[in-house]
Amino acid sequence: MKKSILAASALMAAASAFAFDTWVGADAVYRIDTGLDAGGDKSGYWFTYGDDADGGASKVTWPTALGNEYSTDALDPVIDECGGVCGTFSLDKGTLTYNPFVGIGFNIAGSDDADSDVMVSADATAMGGICITYSVDAAASLEMGLGDAGDKEIGYDNPFVSLPKASSATMKTFEWAKFKQAGWGSGKISGAEAAAKLVALKFKIQAASGTTGAFNIMAFGALAGNCPDGTAIGAKAAQASLKAQLSGRTLSFGKTVAKAEVINLQGQVVMAASSVSSMDLSKVQAGVYMVRAEGLSQQIMVK
């Protein structure tokens, strides 16, 4: 067997065994399980950043208000709304001397103490690389963050891969070796070297001032993490959006479903229907039931 095939097989095996769980926004999971938390329980949370520190005026507009019980900046409501991290962007260079940008990222290891805001590095070599499912109205990039000191050391010339403009859910995979510096920085580092001391991964949109559009990061995982393609993402989003609503004795789904069942607590189907958008439960005894339809499994109480 050729050495290249052996190397590829080993890489895939290592990535498959790696503890980084593929994150899928349509599953309503708010935190990425990187498997590399440093002890502070701060890894895997989505954060945003932009060009404002250098004089830029770019911004992201979210489809719903941010925040949860722990943080006013939490993106949980956005993930629920979009089945991913989505928003619209407007790039404005302000007083910048380079193209403006906005970005969304997450830390690999987080901090080593719950009270610390200093994000530490981790060896993510075993990931092999990444897979991502996304859409974006302008060309974007994935950038390897090395922390404040590490980024400064290489002159902020961070290794990256390019993501083409995509109007619908698009899945891409990249080995760490594919991440390259632009070449203008003062320090040199390869993608493989950066993976061994990785602090963050960042989805970055940088283009000419005045560029606007939308984006959605729908899934993220290790190289062999099986990020879903556009078809799977669509199915998950449709399933996640399906809700059963009970008004009096009328059960509604908001759309036509191929098959729906109402099941009692003994597991017996008390009512079933095909190609319906609503069901009349007037003949069903009062009590607690499960409704199943196209992947939906929801409890209702009939009074």
ChimeraX commands (.cxc) that place a marker at each C-alpha (Angstrom):
marker #1 position 0.00,0.00,0.00 radius 0.5
marker #1 position 1.25,3.48,-0.84 radius 0.5
marker #1 position 2.56,5.63,2.02 radius 0.5
marker #1 position 0.08,8.40,1.15 radius 0.5
marker #1 position -2.86,6.01,1.53 radius 0.5
marker #1 position -1.50,4.74,4.85 radius 0.5
marker #1 position -1.07,8.30,6.10 radius 0.5
marker #1 position -4.59,9.27,5.05 radius 0.5
marker #1 position -6.05,6.18,6.73 radius 0.5
marker #1 position -4.19,6.94,9.95 radius 0.5
marker #1 position -5.36,10.56,9.85 radius 0.5
marker #1 position -8.99,9.56,9.40 radius 0.5
marker #1 position -8.76,7.00,12.19 radius 0.5
marker #1 position -7.25,9.55,14.55 radius 0.5
marker #1 position -9.92,12.13,13.75 radius 0.5
marker #1 position -12.69,9.54,14.18 radius 0.5
marker #1 position -11.37,8.65,17.64 radius 0.5
marker #1 position -10.96,12.27,18.69 radius 0.5
marker #1 position -13.35,13.47,21.37 radius 0.5
marker #1 position -14.49,16.59,19.44 radius 0.5
marker #1 position -18.23,16.03,18.91 radius 0.5
marker #1 position -19.71,17.32,15.68 radius 0.5
marker #1 position -21.88,20.32,16.49 radius 0.5
marker #1 position -25.14,20.72,14.54 radius 0.5
marker #1 position -27.12,23.87,15.17 radius 0.5
marker #1 position -30.45,22.28,14.22 radius 0.5
marker #1 position -30.06,19.99,17.24 radius 0.5
marker #1 position -30.44,23.10,19.49 radius 0.5
marker #1 position -27.02,22.51,21.06 radius 0.5
marker #1 position -25.53,25.80,22.23 radius 0.5
marker #1 position -21.99,24.75,23.06 radius 0.5
marker #1 position -19.42,22.79,21.02 radius 0.5
marker #1 position -17.97,19.82,22.89 radius 0.5
marker #1 position -14.31,20.12,21.88 radius 0.5
marker #1 position -13.12,17.38,24.24 radius 0.5
marker #1 position -10.21,19.66,25.18 radius 0.5
marker #1 position -11.59,21.88,27.93 radius 0.5
marker #1 position -8.71,23.12,30.13 radius 0.5
marker #1 position -10.70,22.96,33.36 radius 0.5
marker #1 position -12.45,26.32,33.46 radius 0.5
marker #1 position -15.54,25.00,31.64 radius 0.5
marker #1 position -15.33,27.84,29.09 radius 0.5
marker #1 position -14.48,25.99,25.87 radius 0.5
marker #1 position -16.83,25.68,22.91 radius 0.5
marker #1 position -18.98,28.76,23.45 radius 0.5
marker #1 position -19.59,30.92,20.40 radius 0.5
marker #1 position -18.27,34.48,20.51 radius 0.5
marker #1 position -18.23,37.39,18.05 radius 0.5
marker #1 position -15.49,39.85,17.16 radius 0.5
marker #1 position -14.89,42.58,14.63 radius 0.5
marker #1 position -12.81,45.48,13.37 radius 0.5
marker #1 position -14.04,48.14,15.84 radius 0.5
marker #1 position -10.85,47.98,17.94 radius 0.5
marker #1 position -8.88,49.36,14.97 radius 0.5
marker #1 position -11.40,51.96,13.87 radius 0.5
marker #1 position -13.76,49.87,11.75 radius 0.5
marker #1 position -17.54,50.18,11.97 radius 0.5
marker #1 position -18.65,46.77,10.70 radius 0.5
marker #1 position -21.51,45.04,12.45 radius 0.5
marker #1 position -23.60,41.88,12.62 radius 0.5
marker #1 position -27.37,42.12,13.03 radius 0.5
marker #1 position -28.92,39.09,14.74 radius 0.5
marker #1 position -32.38,37.74,13.86 radius 0.5
marker #1 position -33.47,37.78,17.51 radius 0.5
marker #1 position -32.39,39.20,20.85 radius 0.5
marker #1 position -29.29,37.61,22.42 radius 0.5
marker #1 position -28.90,36.30,25.94 radius 0.5
marker #1 position -29.65,33.52,28.40 radius 0.5
marker #1 position -29.75,33.27,32.19 radius 0.5
marker #1 position -25.94,33.40,32.37 radius 0.5
marker #1 position -24.93,35.95,29.73 radius 0.5
marker #1 position -26.54,38.81,27.84 radius 0.5
marker #1 position -24.32,37.98,24.84 radius 0.5
marker #1 position -25.21,34.28,24.58 radius 0.5
marker #1 position -26.19,33.15,21.08 radius 0.5
marker #1 position -28.63,30.47,22.27 radius 0.5
marker #1 position -31.74,32.27,20.94 radius 0.5
marker #1 position -30.04,32.75,17.56 radius 0.5
marker #1 position -29.22,29.04,17.31 radius 0.5
marker #1 position -32.86,28.22,18.12 radius 0.5
marker #1 position -34.08,30.69,15.51 radius 0.5
marker #1 position -31.71,29.67,12.68 radius 0.5
marker #1 position -30.68,26.09,13.34 radius 0.5
marker #1 position -27.16,27.53,13.46 radius 0.5
marker #1 position -25.31,30.77,14.14 radius 0.5
marker #1 position -26.83,33.17,11.62 radius 0.5
marker #1 position -27.17,36.87,11.01 radius 0.5
marker #1 position -26.69,39.63,8.49 radius 0.5
marker #1 position -23.46,41.56,8.17 radius 0.5
marker #1 position -22.57,45.06,7.03 radius 0.5
marker #1 position -18.89,45.87,6.44 radius 0.5
marker #1 position -17.75,49.44,7.03 radius 0.5
marker #1 position -14.05,50.30,7.12 radius 0.5
marker #1 position -14.47,53.52,9.10 radius 0.5
marker #1 position -10.89,54.72,9.58 radius 0.5
marker #1 position -9.27,51.37,8.78 radius 0.5
marker #1 position -6.44,51.14,6.26 radius 0.5
marker #1 position -7.44,47.58,5.29 radius 0.5
marker #1 position -10.67,45.80,4.37 radius 0.5
marker #1 position -13.20,45.62,7.20 radius 0.5
marker #1 position -14.37,42.35,8.77 radius 0.5
marker #1 position -16.68,40.59,11.20 radius 0.5
marker #1 position -16.16,37.17,12.72 radius 0.5
marker #1 position -17.67,34.40,14.84 radius 0.5
marker #1 position -15.55,31.84,16.65 radius 0.5
marker #1 position -15.17,29.51,19.61 radius 0.5
marker #1 position -12.32,28.63,21.96 radius 0.5
marker #1 position -10.84,25.14,21.86 radius 0.5
marker #1 position -9.71,24.78,25.49 radius 0.5
marker #1 position -11.14,27.88,27.15 radius 0.5
marker #1 position -9.50,28.96,30.40 radius 0.5
marker #1 position -7.83,26.73,32.97 radius 0.5
marker #1 position -9.79,28.42,35.76 radius 0.5
marker #1 position -13.46,29.32,35.93 radius 0.5
marker #1 position -12.59,32.81,37.19 radius 0.5
marker #1 position -10.08,33.53,34.43 radius 0.5
marker #1 position -10.77,35.15,31.06 radius 0.5
marker #1 position -7.37,34.12,29.65 radius 0.5
marker #1 position -7.95,31.51,26.96 radius 0.5
marker #1 position -5.25,28.84,26.80 radius 0.5
marker #1 position -4.08,26.67,23.93 radius 0.5
marker #1 position -4.62,22.97,23.32 radius 0.5
marker #1 position -3.12,20.37,21.00 radius 0.5
marker #1 position -5.84,19.77,18.40 radius 0.5
marker #1 position -3.60,17.74,16.10 radius 0.5
marker #1 position -5.73,14.62,16.53 radius 0.5
marker #1 position -8.71,16.42,14.98 radius 0.5
marker #1 position -6.86,16.07,11.68 radius 0.5
marker #1 position -8.59,19.21,10.46 radius 0.5
marker #1 position -12.19,20.39,10.34 radius 0.5
marker #1 position -15.49,19.99,8.58 radius 0.5
marker #1 position -18.00,22.81,8.35 radius 0.5
marker #1 position -21.48,23.28,6.90 radius 0.5
marker #1 position -22.37,26.90,6.19 radius 0.5
marker #1 position -23.90,29.47,3.88 radius 0.5
marker #1 position -22.63,33.01,3.29 radius 0.5
marker #1 position -23.29,35.79,0.78 radius 0.5
marker #1 position -19.62,36.75,0.41 radius 0.5
marker #1 position -16.37,34.82,0.34 radius 0.5
marker #1 position -15.24,33.99,3.89 radius 0.5
marker #1 position -12.42,32.16,5.63 radius 0.5
marker #1 position -11.68,29.87,8.56 radius 0.5
marker #1 position -8.81,31.16,10.66 radius 0.5
marker #1 position -6.70,29.50,13.34 radius 0.5
marker #1 position -6.42,31.69,16.44 radius 0.5
marker #1 position -3.31,31.36,18.62 radius 0.5
marker #1 position -4.31,33.76,21.40 radius 0.5
marker #1 position -3.16,37.34,21.89 radius 0.5
marker #1 position 0.52,36.50,22.36 radius 0.5
marker #1 position 0.63,33.84,19.64 radius 0.5
marker #1 position -1.13,36.02,17.08 radius 0.5
marker #1 position 1.23,38.91,17.83 radius 0.5
marker #1 position 4.27,36.65,17.48 radius 0.5
marker #1 position 3.37,35.80,13.87 radius 0.5
marker #1 position 2.39,39.38,13.04 radius 0.5
marker #1 position -1.30,38.43,12.98 radius 0.5
marker #1 position -0.67,36.43,9.81 radius 0.5
marker #1 position -2.82,33.54,11.03 radius 0.5
marker #1 position -3.14,30.31,9.01 radius 0.5
marker #1 position -6.47,30.14,7.20 radius 0.5
marker #1 position -8.47,28.39,4.48 radius 0.5
marker #1 position -10.86,30.10,2.11 radius 0.5
marker #1 position -14.59,29.41,2.09 radius 0.5
marker #1 position -16.36,30.21,-1.17 radius 0.5
marker #1 position -19.60,32.16,-1.30 radius 0.5
marker #1 position -22.52,29.73,-0.84 radius 0.5
marker #1 position -26.21,30.62,-1.12 radius 0.5
marker #1 position -27.36,27.36,0.47 radius 0.5
marker #1 position -25.98,24.84,2.98 radius 0.5
marker #1 position -22.53,23.74,1.79 radius 0.5
marker #1 position -20.22,21.27,3.50 radius 0.5
marker #1 position -16.41,21.57,3.27 radius 0.5
marker #1 position -13.53,19.64,4.86 radius 0.5
marker #1 position -9.94,20.79,5.35 radius 0.5
marker #1 position -6.88,19.03,6.75 radius 0.5
marker #1 position -4.72,21.16,9.04 radius 0.5
marker #1 position -2.01,21.14,6.37 radius 0.5
marker #1 position -4.37,23.10,4.08 radius 0.5
marker #1 position -4.32,26.09,6.45 radius 0.5
marker #1 position -1.71,28.58,5.17 radius 0.5
marker #1 position -0.52,32.03,6.09 radius 0.5
marker #1 position -1.05,34.88,3.63 radius 0.5
marker #1 position 2.70,35.50,3.77 radius 0.5
marker #1 position 2.87,39.11,4.87 radius 0.5
marker #1 position 3.43,38.49,8.59 radius 0.5
marker #1 position 6.66,38.66,10.57 radius 0.5
marker #1 position 6.50,35.06,11.86 radius 0.5
marker #1 position 6.08,31.78,10.04 radius 0.5
marker #1 position 3.96,28.83,11.12 radius 0.5
marker #1 position 2.29,25.95,9.28 radius 0.5
marker #1 position -1.25,24.78,9.79 radius 0.5
marker #1 position -0.01,21.58,11.42 radius 0.5
marker #1 position 2.18,23.56,13.83 radius 0.5
marker #1 position -0.69,25.90,14.67 radius 0.5
marker #1 position -2.97,22.94,15.39 radius 0.5
marker #1 position -0.62,21.82,18.16 radius 0.5
marker #1 position -1.16,25.09,20.05 radius 0.5
marker #1 position -4.61,26.13,18.93 radius 0.5
marker #1 position -6.62,28.60,20.98 radius 0.5
marker #1 position -9.64,29.31,18.76 radius 0.5
marker #1 position -11.23,28.66,15.39 radius 0.5
marker #1 position -12.85,31.63,13.67 radius 0.5
marker #1 position -15.30,32.10,10.80 radius 0.5
marker #1 position -14.32,35.45,9.28 radius 0.5
marker #1 position -15.96,37.61,6.62 radius 0.5
marker #1 position -13.63,40.29,5.25 radius 0.5
marker #1 position -14.32,42.25,2.09 radius 0.5
marker #1 position -14.59,45.75,0.65 radius 0.5
marker #1 position -16.37,48.41,2.66 radius 0.5
marker #1 position -20.06,48.46,1.82 radius 0.5
marker #1 position -20.36,44.68,1.42 radius 0.5
marker #1 position -23.52,43.29,2.99 radius 0.5
marker #1 position -25.17,39.89,3.20 radius 0.5
marker #1 position -26.19,36.99,5.39 radius 0.5
marker #1 position -24.44,33.96,6.86 radius 0.5
marker #1 position -25.30,30.79,8.77 radius 0.5
marker #1 position -22.83,28.39,10.41 radius 0.5
marker #1 position -24.87,25.20,10.58 radius 0.5
marker #1 position -22.40,22.50,11.63 radius 0.5
marker #1 position -18.80,22.17,12.78 radius 0.5
marker #1 position -16.69,19.10,13.53 radius 0.5
marker #1 position -13.37,17.33,13.30 radius 0.5
marker #1 position -12.09,16.28,9.88 radius 0.5
marker #1 position -13.92,12.94,9.93 radius 0.5
marker #1 position -16.77,14.27,12.03 radius 0.5
marker #1 position -19.43,13.76,9.36 radius 0.5
marker #1 position -20.77,17.30,9.13 radius 0.5
marker #1 position -24.18,17.02,7.45 radius 0.5
marker #1 position -24.62,18.14,3.86 radius 0.5
marker #1 position -27.30,20.49,2.62 radius 0.5
marker #1 position -29.96,17.78,2.27 radius 0.5
marker #1 position -29.45,16.55,5.83 radius 0.5
marker #1 position -29.40,20.10,7.19 radius 0.5
marker #1 position -32.71,20.83,5.44 radius 0.5
marker #1 position -34.30,17.71,6.90 radius 0.5
marker #1 position -33.07,18.58,10.41 radius 0.5
marker #1 position -34.31,22.14,10.11 radius 0.5
marker #1 position -37.74,20.96,8.94 radius 0.5
marker #1 position -37.93,18.48,11.79 radius 0.5
marker #1 position -36.85,21.07,14.34 radius 0.5
marker #1 position -39.46,23.56,13.12 radius 0.5
marker #1 position -42.36,21.09,13.36 radius 0.5
marker #1 position -44.48,21.69,16.48 radius 0.5
marker #1 position -47.78,20.25,17.63 radius 0.5
marker #1 position -50.18,22.83,19.07 radius 0.5
marker #1 position -53.35,21.90,20.94 radius 0.5
marker #1 position -56.23,24.40,20.98 radius 0.5
marker #1 position -59.21,22.95,22.79 radius 0.5
marker #1 position -59.53,19.54,21.18 radius 0.5
marker #1 position -57.91,20.49,17.85 radius 0.5
marker #1 position -54.31,19.40,17.32 radius 0.5
marker #1 position -52.48,21.42,14.64 radius 0.5
marker #1 position -49.02,20.99,13.05 radius 0.5
marker #1 position -48.72,24.19,11.05 radius 0.5
marker #1 position -48.19,22.21,7.86 radius 0.5
marker #1 position -49.29,18.96,6.25 radius 0.5
marker #1 position -47.52,15.90,7.66 radius 0.5
marker #1 position -47.37,12.53,5.94 radius 0.5
marker #1 position -48.43,10.61,9.07 radius 0.5
marker #1 position -49.35,11.53,12.63 radius 0.5
marker #1 position -50.12,9.37,15.65 radius 0.5
marker #1 position -51.53,10.08,19.11 radius 0.5
marker #1 position -50.25,7.53,21.63 radius 0.5
marker #1 position -51.35,6.95,25.23 radius 0.5
marker #1 position -49.03,6.28,28.17 radius 0.5
marker #1 position -49.42,2.53,27.63 radius 0.5
marker #1 position -47.91,2.89,24.18 radius 0.5
marker #1 position -51.18,2.31,22.33 radius 0.5
marker #1 position -52.04,4.34,19.23 radius 0.5
marker #1 position -55.42,5.89,19.99 radius 0.5
marker #1 position -55.61,7.92,16.79 radius 0.5
marker #1 position -53.69,8.02,13.52 radius 0.5
marker #1 position -54.03,9.99,10.32 radius 0.5
marker #1 position -52.20,10.49,7.02 radius 0.5
marker #1 position -51.60,13.68,5.02 radius 0.5
marker #1 position -53.12,16.00,7.62 radius 0.5
marker #1 position -52.32,19.42,9.03 radius 0.5
marker #1 position -54.69,19.04,12.00 radius 0.5
marker #1 position -56.53,16.35,13.96 radius 0.5
marker #1 position -59.85,16.41,15.84 radius 0.5
marker #1 position -59.32,14.90,19.31 radius 0.5
marker #1 position -62.90,15.35,20.50 radius 0.5
marker #1 position -63.34,11.60,20.95 radius 0.5
marker #1 position -60.07,11.10,22.85 radius 0.5
marker #1 position -60.32,10.71,26.62 radius 0.5
marker #1 position -58.74,13.40,28.76 radius 0.5
marker #1 position -55.16,12.63,29.72 radius 0.5
marker #1 position -51.51,12.81,28.72 radius 0.5
marker #1 position -50.48,11.61,25.26 radius 0.5
marker #1 position -47.47,11.57,22.96 radius 0.5
marker #1 position -47.75,12.95,19.44 radius 0.5
marker #1 position -45.48,11.53,16.78 radius 0.5
marker #1 position -45.15,12.98,13.28 radius 0.5
marker #1 position -42.18,13.16,10.90 radius 0.5
marker #1 position -39.56,12.87,13.63 radius 0.5
marker #1 position -41.56,14.94,16.13 radius 0.5
marker #1 position -42.14,13.35,19.53 radius 0.5
marker #1 position -44.07,15.75,21.74 radius 0.5
marker #1 position -46.15,15.36,24.88 radius 0.5
marker #1 position -49.61,16.94,25.05 radius 0.5
marker #1 position -52.36,17.07,27.69 radius 0.5
marker #1 position -55.91,16.68,26.50 radius 0.5
marker #1 position -58.46,18.21,28.88 radius 0.5
marker link #1:1,2 radius 0.2
marker link #1:2,3 radius 0.2
marker link #1:3,4 radius 0.2
marker link #1:4,5 radius 0.2
marker link #1:5,6 radius 0.2
marker link #1:6,7 radius 0.2
marker link #1:7,8 radius 0.2
marker link #1:8,9 radius 0.2
marker link #1:9,10 radius 0.2
marker link #1:10,11 radius 0.2
marker link #1:11,12 radius 0.2
marker link #1:12,13 radius 0.2
marker link #1:13,14 radius 0.2
marker link #1:14,15 radius 0.2
marker link #1:15,16 radius 0.2
marker link #1:16,17 radius 0.2
marker link #1:17,18 radius 0.2
marker link #1:18,19 radius 0.2
marker link #1:19,20 radius 0.2
marker link #1:20,21 radius 0.2
marker link #1:21,22 radius 0.2
marker link #1:22,23 radius 0.2
marker link #1:23,24 radius 0.2
marker link #1:24,25 radius 0.2
marker link #1:25,26 radius 0.2
marker link #1:26,27 radius 0.2
marker link #1:27,28 radius 0.2
marker link #1:28,29 radius 0.2
marker link #1:29,30 radius 0.2
marker link #1:30,31 radius 0.2
marker link #1:31,32 radius 0.2
marker link #1:32,33 radius 0.2
marker link #1:33,34 radius 0.2
marker link #1:34,35 radius 0.2
marker link #1:35,36 radius 0.2
marker link #1:36,37 radius 0.2
marker link #1:37,38 radius 0.2
marker link #1:38,39 radius 0.2
marker link #1:39,40 radius 0.2
marker link #1:40,41 radius 0.2
marker link #1:41,42 radius 0.2
marker link #1:42,43 radius 0.2
marker link #1:43,44 radius 0.2
marker link #1:44,45 radius 0.2
marker link #1:45,46 radius 0.2
marker link #1:46,47 radius 0.2
marker link #1:47,48 radius 0.2
marker link #1:48,49 radius 0.2
marker link #1:49,50 radius 0.2
marker link #1:50,51 radius 0.2
marker link #1:51,52 radius 0.2
marker link #1:52,53 radius 0.2
marker link #1:53,54 radius 0.2
marker link #1:54,55 radius 0.2
marker link #1:55,56 radius 0.2
marker link #1:56,57 radius 0.2
marker link #1:57,58 radius 0.2
marker link #1:58,59 radius 0.2
marker link #1:59,60 radius 0.2
marker link #1:60,61 radius 0.2
marker link #1:61,62 radius 0.2
marker link #1:62,63 radius 0.2
marker link #1:63,64 radius 0.2
marker link #1:64,65 radius 0.2
marker link #1:65,66 radius 0.2
marker link #1:66,67 radius 0.2
marker link #1:67,68 radius 0.2
marker link #1:68,69 radius 0.2
marker link #1:69,70 radius 0.2
marker link #1:70,71 radius 0.2
marker link #1:71,72 radius 0.2
marker link #1:72,73 radius 0.2
marker link #1:73,74 radius 0.2
marker link #1:74,75 radius 0.2
marker link #1:75,76 radius 0.2
marker link #1:76,77 radius 0.2
marker link #1:77,78 radius 0.2
marker link #1:78,79 radius 0.2
marker link #1:79,80 radius 0.2
marker link #1:80,81 radius 0.2
marker link #1:81,82 radius 0.2
marker link #1:82,83 radius 0.2
marker link #1:83,84 radius 0.2
marker link #1:84,85 radius 0.2
marker link #1:85,86 radius 0.2
marker link #1:86,87 radius 0.2
marker link #1:87,88 radius 0.2
marker link #1:88,89 radius 0.2
marker link #1:89,90 radius 0.2
marker link #1:90,91 radius 0.2
marker link #1:91,92 radius 0.2
marker link #1:92,93 radius 0.2
marker link #1:93,94 radius 0.2
marker link #1:94,95 radius 0.2
marker link #1:95,96 radius 0.2
marker link #1:96,97 radius 0.2
marker link #1:97,98 radius 0.2
marker link #1:98,99 radius 0.2
marker link #1:99,100 radius 0.2
marker link #1:100,101 radius 0.2
marker link #1:101,102 radius 0.2
marker link #1:102,103 radius 0.2
marker link #1:103,104 radius 0.2
marker link #1:104,105 radius 0.2
marker link #1:105,106 radius 0.2
marker link #1:106,107 radius 0.2
marker link #1:107,108 radius 0.2
marker link #1:108,109 radius 0.2
marker link #1:109,110 radius 0.2
marker link #1:110,111 radius 0.2
marker link #1:111,112 radius 0.2
marker link #1:112,113 radius 0.2
marker link #1:113,114 radius 0.2
marker link #1:114,115 radius 0.2
marker link #1:115,116 radius 0.2
marker link #1:116,117 radius 0.2
marker link #1:117,118 radius 0.2
marker link #1:118,119 radius 0.2
marker link #1:119,120 radius 0.2
marker link #1:120,121 radius 0.2
marker link #1:121,122 radius 0.2
marker link #1:122,123 radius 0.2
marker link #1:123,124 radius 0.2
marker link #1:124,125 radius 0.2
marker link #1:125,126 radius 0.2
marker link #1:126,127 radius 0.2
marker link #1:127,128 radius 0.2
marker link #1:128,129 radius 0.2
marker link #1:129,130 radius 0.2
marker link #1:130,131 radius 0.2
marker link #1:131,132 radius 0.2
marker link #1:132,133 radius 0.2
marker link #1:133,134 radius 0.2
marker link #1:134,135 radius 0.2
marker link #1:135,136 radius 0.2
marker link #1:136,137 radius 0.2
marker link #1:137,138 radius 0.2
marker link #1:138,139 radius 0.2
marker link #1:139,140 radius 0.2
marker link #1:140,141 radius 0.2
marker link #1:141,142 radius 0.2
marker link #1:142,143 radius 0.2
marker link #1:143,144 radius 0.2
marker link #1:144,145 radius 0.2
marker link #1:145,146 radius 0.2
marker link #1:146,147 radius 0.2
marker link #1:147,148 radius 0.2
marker link #1:148,149 radius 0.2
marker link #1:149,150 radius 0.2
marker link #1:150,151 radius 0.2
marker link #1:151,152 radius 0.2
marker link #1:152,153 radius 0.2
marker link #1:153,154 radius 0.2
marker link #1:154,155 radius 0.2
marker link #1:155,156 radius 0.2
marker link #1:156,157 radius 0.2
marker link #1:157,158 radius 0.2
marker link #1:158,159 radius 0.2
marker link #1:159,160 radius 0.2
marker link #1:160,161 radius 0.2
marker link #1:161,162 radius 0.2
marker link #1:162,163 radius 0.2
marker link #1:163,164 radius 0.2
marker link #1:164,165 radius 0.2
marker link #1:165,166 radius 0.2
marker link #1:166,167 radius 0.2
marker link #1:167,168 radius 0.2
marker link #1:168,169 radius 0.2
marker link #1:169,170 radius 0.2
marker link #1:170,171 radius 0.2
marker link #1:171,172 radius 0.2
marker link #1:172,173 radius 0.2
marker link #1:173,174 radius 0.2
marker link #1:174,175 radius 0.2
marker link #1:175,176 radius 0.2
marker link #1:176,177 radius 0.2
marker link #1:177,178 radius 0.2
marker link #1:178,179 radius 0.2
marker link #1:179,180 radius 0.2
marker link #1:180,181 radius 0.2
marker link #1:181,182 radius 0.2
marker link #1:182,183 radius 0.2
marker link #1:183,184 radius 0.2
marker link #1:184,185 radius 0.2
marker link #1:185,186 radius 0.2
marker link #1:186,187 radius 0.2
marker link #1:187,188 radius 0.2
marker link #1:188,189 radius 0.2
marker link #1:189,190 radius 0.2
marker link #1:190,191 radius 0.2
marker link #1:191,192 radius 0.2
marker link #1:192,193 radius 0.2
marker link #1:193,194 radius 0.2
marker link #1:194,195 radius 0.2
marker link #1:195,196 radius 0.2
marker link #1:196,197 radius 0.2
marker link #1:197,198 radius 0.2
marker link #1:198,199 radius 0.2
marker link #1:199,200 radius 0.2
marker link #1:200,201 radius 0.2
marker link #1:201,202 radius 0.2
marker link #1:202,203 radius 0.2
marker link #1:203,204 radius 0.2
marker link #1:204,205 radius 0.2
marker link #1:205,206 radius 0.2
marker link #1:206,207 radius 0.2
marker link #1:207,208 radius 0.2
marker link #1:208,209 radius 0.2
marker link #1:209,210 radius 0.2
marker link #1:210,211 radius 0.2
marker link #1:211,212 radius 0.2
marker link #1:212,213 radius 0.2
marker link #1:213,214 radius 0.2
marker link #1:214,215 radius 0.2
marker link #1:215,216 radius 0.2
marker link #1:216,217 radius 0.2
marker link #1:217,218 radius 0.2
marker link #1:218,219 radius 0.2
marker link #1:219,220 radius 0.2
marker link #1:220,221 radius 0.2
marker link #1:221,222 radius 0.2
marker link #1:222,223 radius 0.2
marker link #1:223,224 radius 0.2
marker link #1:224,225 radius 0.2
marker link #1:225,226 radius 0.2
marker link #1:226,227 radius 0.2
marker link #1:227,228 radius 0.2
marker link #1:228,229 radius 0.2
marker link #1:229,230 radius 0.2
marker link #1:230,231 radius 0.2
marker link #1:231,232 radius 0.2
marker link #1:232,233 radius 0.2
marker link #1:233,234 radius 0.2
marker link #1:234,235 radius 0.2
marker link #1:235,236 radius 0.2
marker link #1:236,237 radius 0.2
marker link #1:237,238 radius 0.2
marker link #1:238,239 radius 0.2
marker link #1:239,240 radius 0.2
marker link #1:240,241 radius 0.2
marker link #1:241,242 radius 0.2
marker link #1:242,243 radius 0.2
marker link #1:243,244 radius 0.2
marker link #1:244,245 radius 0.2
marker link #1:245,246 radius 0.2
marker link #1:246,247 radius 0.2
marker link #1:247,248 radius 0.2
marker link #1:248,249 radius 0.2
marker link #1:249,250 radius 0.2
marker link #1:250,251 radius 0.2
marker link #1:251,252 radius 0.2
marker link #1:252,253 radius 0.2
marker link #1:253,254 radius 0.2
marker link #1:254,255 radius 0.2
marker link #1:255,256 radius 0.2
marker link #1:256,257 radius 0.2
marker link #1:257,258 radius 0.2
marker link #1:258,259 radius 0.2
marker link #1:259,260 radius 0.2
marker link #1:260,261 radius 0.2
marker link #1:261,262 radius 0.2
marker link #1:262,263 radius 0.2
marker link #1:263,264 radius 0.2
marker link #1:264,265 radius 0.2
marker link #1:265,266 radius 0.2
marker link #1:266,267 radius 0.2
marker link #1:267,268 radius 0.2
marker link #1:268,269 radius 0.2
marker link #1:269,270 radius 0.2
marker link #1:270,271 radius 0.2
marker link #1:271,272 radius 0.2
marker link #1:272,273 radius 0.2
marker link #1:273,274 radius 0.2
marker link #1:274,275 radius 0.2
marker link #1:275,276 radius 0.2
marker link #1:276,277 radius 0.2
marker link #1:277,278 radius 0.2
marker link #1:278,279 radius 0.2
marker link #1:279,280 radius 0.2
marker link #1:280,281 radius 0.2
marker link #1:281,282 radius 0.2
marker link #1:282,283 radius 0.2
marker link #1:283,284 radius 0.2
marker link #1:284,285 radius 0.2
marker link #1:285,286 radius 0.2
marker link #1:286,287 radius 0.2
marker link #1:287,288 radius 0.2
marker link #1:288,289 radius 0.2
marker link #1:289,290 radius 0.2
marker link #1:290,291 radius 0.2
marker link #1:291,292 radius 0.2
marker link #1:292,293 radius 0.2
marker link #1:293,294 radius 0.2
marker link #1:294,295 radius 0.2
marker link #1:295,296 radius 0.2
marker link #1:296,297 radius 0.2
marker link #1:297,298 radius 0.2
marker link #1:298,299 radius 0.2
marker link #1:299,300 radius 0.2
marker link #1:300,301 radius 0.2
marker link #1:301,302 radius 0.2
marker link #1:302,303 radius 0.2
view
